[in-house]
Amino acid sequence: MPAVQGAAKARRFFDSIAPWYDRINARIYKREWLERVRSEIRGPRVLDVGVGTGFTTGHLADSVGIDLSMEMLRRARHRGSLVRADFMMPPFRGSAFDTIVFAGSFYYMPNPRDAAGIAVDQLRPGGRVILLSPATLLLAGFVRVFSPREYREIFASNGFRDIRYERLNRAACLVIAEKP
Ligand SMILES: C[S@@+](CC[C@H](N)C(=O)[O-])C[C@H]1O[C@@H](n2cnc3c(N)ncnc32)[C@H](O)[C@@H]1O
């Protein structure tokens, strides 16, 4: 069982590391991963789940960042709106977004299939999810690491199509899936 599992633990964990988060991130997060995620974003209406300090979508005018951790949100540099909420209980009407980004956050969702089901409800037809996630089992003691097959199953079982899994390096992967 990974160390940070469930909403309450994730919130406490990120509240506690928020003051150092950007410095930690700068050491482990590769600039080209960020560019890869950004290059796949479509449409003006973007939801960034686990927006944290605004690393991925902070430059977009119309994006919405959602996060459990008030301490992360307090430090966020973000042009769009910020909402403190749990993605598993989203405070938005359905079909509201063109793209939903989970940059380093999908594996904190308590049930990945349910999270993909919520994502499909929140996307307009033709919209997409983009995940940046760990890909090496060396990290499995800290966070959940899904295989390409598990990602396909999680998203296909919720009606997504064109599910792409791209290995970015030994540590990280990009997953993209489209809502028909
Ligand atoms: C590793 S950080 C990623 C932050 C940012 N996306 C980035 O790329 O730097 C994960 C974030 O997901 C948030 N998070 C975890 N579970 C969540 C949930 N159920 N709903 C909303 N945010 C969540 C955490 O509070 C944390 O800020």
PDBQT file of the ligand as one rigid body, heavy atoms in Angstrom, charges set to zero:
ROOT
HETATM    1  C1  LIG A 201       2.315  15.823  -6.906  1.00  0.00    +0.000 C 
HETATM    2  S1  LIG A 201       1.205  17.177  -6.700  1.00  0.00    +0.000 S 
HETATM    3  C2  LIG A 201       1.095  17.764  -8.372  1.00  0.00    +0.000 C 
HETATM    4  C3  LIG A 201       0.913  19.275  -8.452  1.00  0.00    +0.000 C 
HETATM    5  C4  LIG A 201       0.948  19.855  -9.856  1.00  0.00    +0.000 C 
HETATM    6  N1  LIG A 201      -0.051  19.273 -10.721  1.00  0.00    +0.000 N 
HETATM    7  C5  LIG A 201       2.305  19.735 -10.495  1.00  0.00    +0.000 C 
HETATM    8  O1  LIG A 201       2.409  19.165 -11.579  1.00  0.00    +0.000 OA
HETATM    9  O2  LIG A 201       3.277  20.231  -9.914  1.00  0.00    +0.000 OA
HETATM   10  C6  LIG A 201      -0.383  16.372  -6.474  1.00  0.00    +0.000 C 
HETATM   11  C7  LIG A 201      -1.501  17.316  -6.088  1.00  0.00    +0.000 C 
HETATM   12  O3  LIG A 201      -2.747  16.609  -6.184  1.00  0.00    +0.000 OA
HETATM   13  C8  LIG A 201      -3.578  17.048  -5.120  1.00  0.00    +0.000 C 
HETATM   14  N2  LIG A 201      -4.655  16.043  -4.926  1.00  0.00    +0.000 N 
HETATM   15  C9  LIG A 201      -4.502  14.766  -4.484  1.00  0.00    +0.000 A 
HETATM   16  N3  LIG A 201      -5.691  14.153  -4.455  1.00  0.00    +0.000 NA
HETATM   17  C10 LIG A 201      -6.621  15.048  -4.879  1.00  0.00    +0.000 A 
HETATM   18  C11 LIG A 201      -8.045  15.013  -5.060  1.00  0.00    +0.000 A 
HETATM   19  N4  LIG A 201      -8.762  13.902  -4.773  1.00  0.00    +0.000 N 
HETATM   20  N5  LIG A 201      -8.675  16.126  -5.515  1.00  0.00    +0.000 NA
HETATM   21  C12 LIG A 201      -7.964  17.268  -5.786  1.00  0.00    +0.000 A 
HETATM   22  N6  LIG A 201      -6.621  17.361  -5.618  1.00  0.00    +0.000 NA
HETATM   23  C13 LIG A 201      -5.957  16.267  -5.183  1.00  0.00    +0.000 A 
HETATM   24  C14 LIG A 201      -2.627  17.223  -3.951  1.00  0.00    +0.000 C 
HETATM   25  O4  LIG A 201      -3.157  18.041  -2.926  1.00  0.00    +0.000 OA
HETATM   26  C15 LIG A 201      -1.397  17.836  -4.652  1.00  0.00    +0.000 C 
HETATM   27  O5  LIG A 201      -1.403  19.246  -4.652  1.00  0.00    +0.000 OA
ENDROOT
TORSDOF 0
